[in-house]
Amino acid sequence: MLGLYDKVQAAADKIRSVWKRSPHAGIILGTGLGNLVQHIQVEAALDYEEIPNFLRSTATSHRGRLVCGTLGGLPVMAMEGRFHMYEGYPLDQITLPVRVMRELGAKLLVVSNACGGMNPYFRGGDIMMIEDHINLMGANPLIGINDDRLGPRFPDMCEPYCHRLIERALEVARRENIVAHQGVFVAVAGPNLETRAEYRFLRMIGADVVGMSTVPEVIVAVHCGLKVVGFSIVTDMCLPDALEPADVPKIIATANAAEPKLTALVLGVLAGETA
């Protein structure tokens, strides 16, 4: 039975067989945000099923394809859809693509997600730059025997999201007249949405938005030495005293409508990078 390091090597070898370049950035595209791929000059693409040890994406609107090419003049790898804990997958396998990106040479991880807004100053369609997170998933992808080839036993999390990249994204937002906030993302396991009492609790402990992804990938990115910049699109407001039933098609439509703003921010962040 292959260990995690060997699984990473097998996946990386498969990708190298169809794409010879090293990515500067890895990009994980969340719910409704896959259209960013249209801006990539695609040089190679693999369905997840073709890559050893990659899982199968079952989430709504997640295509399940790895795209390699150029974006904003930089070589990138983009995941059209991610894996989630609520799909029944273990976190070390959910986050394996992040390790593969690092193995192939990536220096930066760009993560995006759709989320529920709990900060009353936010509105549906707004973008929040993730400046910190809270892990309430009840699990951690680093639990188990540590392999020092992949990262340190006790990675420091004082700055999981790069402050310099957050500032760069906010500069782009001001220039492009995009509503963008900074805030705290809280990750829960899902798949059910939260109760009124849970939203009150999450807000009380300091969270601005809530979602069911991103944090495991960021923990692993920090573990293996990647810089991280994270974007959350507020797809619905989760205010306990004005709570309405979730409308999943509306949530996806809101995420899709916000995609041009996200694209502008990601391109702006990458424009300041050098390969």
N, C-alpha and C positions, 0 to 999 in steps of 0.2 A: 504494500500500500504506500503510495507516494506521500511524502510530507509536503508541507506548504511550500517550502523553497523549491522543491522539484516540480510542483504543479505550476508555479510561477514561470519556471524555466521552460516548461513544455509549451505553455501558452505563448510566451515571448518568441520562442523558436518558430511557431506557426505563423505569427504575425510577420516576423522577419523574412519568412519565405515568400511573402507577397508584397512587402513594403520594406525597402532597404534603408530608409531614413530614420533618424532619431527624432522623436517629438520634443518640441520645447515645452508644450503644454498638453495635458490631458484634460478633456472636458466631459462632464457628466450632465446630460440634458434630462431634466425632469418632465413631469406631466405637462403636455401641451406645448413644450418648448423645443420640439424636434426640428422646427423649421430653420433653426440656426444652421443646420447642415447645408441648406441651400447656398450659403455664403462660402462654403468650403470648396476649394478646388480639389475635388476628390481624385486621389491617386490609387487607392485600393479600398475595398470594403469587404467585410466578412460578417456573415450572420453569426450570432453567438454560438449556434450549434456547431459551427465549423472550427471553433477555437477550443482546444483541449482545456477542460476544467472550468470553462465559463458556464454559468447557469442559464436557464431559459427564462426570459422575461414574460410574465403573465399579466402585468398591470395594464389597465386601460390606457390606450394611446401610446404605449411604449413599443416601438417597432422591433427592437432586439437586434441591432446591427452596430458593428464597430466600423467607423469611417476614418480613414487616414488620408491626410492631404495637407493643404496650405490654407491658412486663415490669417488675414492681416499681414501677409508676408512671412509668417512663421509656420514651421511644420507642427501639426497638431494631430491628436487622436481624439475622436469624439464618440462617446457612447450614446446611441439613440435609444434611450431607455435604460433604467437601472434595475437592480434587484432590491427586494424589500424583505424585512424580517417577517411581515405578515403573510408572505407567500410560502412560509414554512422553511426558509433557508437559514443555515447557520451564518453568523456574522463574518466568520473568517473566510467563507466562500463568497458571500455578498461583496466583500471588499477586495477580493483577489484581483480584479481588474486594475485597481489603484496600484497595487504592487507591480503588476505587469507594466503599467505605464512608466513607473520609476525604473524598472529593470531595462526598459528600452531607451532610457535617457531623459525622461521628462524632468523638468525642474519645477513646474508649476501645475497645480490642480485647480481647475475652475469648476465649481459645483453650482447647480441651480435646482430649485424645487418650487413646487406650488405649495402654498401654506394657508392656514387660517389666521386671520388677523385678530389679535386681542387688544392691541393698543388702540384706544378710541380715536387717536389722531390719525390713524391709517384709514385708507379707503381701498375698496376692491380695485385691482389693477395697478396699485402702487408697487414699487420695488423696494425691498429692504436689503441693504448691505448687511450681511451677518458679521457682527463684531465679536460675538461670543455665543456659546451654546450651553444648554443643559441637557444631560443625557438621562432620560427617564424611560429608556427602553427595557431596562431590567437585564441588560447584557452588555458585553464589551468584546470587540473583536480581538483584543490582545490577551484575553484569558487563556491560560494554558502555558505549556513550556515555551519560553522565548527562544527564537532562533536569532542569534546575534548577527547573522548575515543579512537579516531583514530589518533590524533596528534594535534600539536599546530596550532593556527590560522595563525601565521606568521613564517613558518619554515625558518631557515637560510640556505642560499645556497652558503656559502663561500667555502665549500669543498664538492660538491655533489659526487665526485668520490674520493675514499680513496687513498691518496697519497702513503701510505705504501703498499697497494696492487698493485698499478701501478709499484712501484719500484720492488716488488717481481716478477711481470710478466715480466718486462724488464730484470731482472736477468736470468730468465728462457730462454727468447729469446736469450740472449747472449750465454748462455750455449748450447742451441740447434741450434745455427746458424740460427735463424729465423729473417727475416727482420720485425722489429716492430718499430713504431714511436709513439710519443705522439702528441696529437693535439686536436683541437676543432671541435666538431660535431654540425652541425646546422640542426634542424628539421623543415621541411615544411609539409604542409598538404597533398600534392599530390592530385590525383594520377598521373597527368601529370608530366613529367620531366621538367627541367628548360630551359629557353631560354638562349641564349648567354649573354644577358644583365643581367639576374638574376644571372648567375654564376659569372660574374664580380662583381656584387654587394655583393654576399655572400662571395667571397674571400676578397673583400675590407673591410668588417666589421670584418674579423678575423677568418673565418671558413676555416678548412682544408678539411673537407668532408661534404657531405650532404646526408640526408636520410629522411624517412617518419615515423619514429617510435622512440622508446627508451626514448626520453625526458619525455613524460608523466609518464612512469613507474618510471623513476628516481626521478622525483618530488615527486611522492607518496611514494617511498621508503624512501626518506629523511624525508618526513612528518611523517612517522610511525616509524622512528628510525633505519632503516637498513643501514649497510655499503654497498657501491656499487663499483663494478669494471666492466668496460665496454670495449668491444672489437668491433671494426668496421673492416670488411674486405672490402678492396677497390676492387670492382668488375668491375669498368670501370672508365676511366679517363674523366673528364668533363672540359677540357681546352677550353675556348671559341674560341680561334683562331685556334683550331684543332679539332673542335667538329664533331662527327659522330653520325648518328642515333643510338639510343639504341637498343641493341640486347638482349632481355630478356633471351632466352635460353643460350646465352653466359655468361650473368651475373650470372645466376644460376650455370652454369658449373664452373665458376671461384670461386664462393663461395664454391662449393663442393670440388674443388681441394685444397682449402686452409684449409679445415676442419681438417686435421691432425695437422696442425700448431696451430690452435685454440685449439684443444684438448690438445696438449702439454702445452699450456699456462694456460688453465683452471685447468688442473691437477696440474701444478706447483703452482698455486695460492692456490688451496685447500690443497696441501701438507703441507703448512705452517700454516694451521688452526687446531684448536683442538676443538673437539665436546663438 
